[in-house]
Amino acid sequence: MKKTVKKKIIQNKRLKKRKIRKSIFLIVLVSVILILILIFKFSISPNTFQQKESKLNLFIQSPQNKTYYTKNVQLAVRSTEMTEWMANSIDSDSNITECGNCTSYIRYDLTFENGVHTISVYASDNEGRVAMATVTFTVKT
């Protein structure tokens, strides 16, 4: 009888050790999960996976803000994004649409009289963003 009691006591001790090990394992597992959640919560901003909104910009590559000693001056324009349309106004004249669904255009056929001239360029993209660029230059022949 003493042996069976001893066996039961040993079995009970083993069961208690197993339960304790399982409990410790679960506590460690939950702790690791909570730590990982906190690390990711504070290290990744909410906007990390969202696409950044780009800005539509226009650049007048030619003419530049300087004096030209010729009456023929080309107009070269480019944008940072695909535009729905691009237009320009020369010396506050009416807007002329130059292209649609484009990122650049060039006009070689412009002739200017002597004096100061201003060209304003406008563009809009499919998302409704609008951009404008202006250059002032002088023609002296």
Secondary structure, DSSP 8 states (H G I E B T S, - for coil): -HHHHHHHHHHHHHHHHHHHHHHHHHHHHHHHHHHHHHHHHHHS-TTTTS-------EEEEES-SSEESSSB--EEEEEEEEEEEEEEEETT---EEEEEEEEEEEE---B--SEEEEEEEEEE-TTS-EEEEEEEEEE--
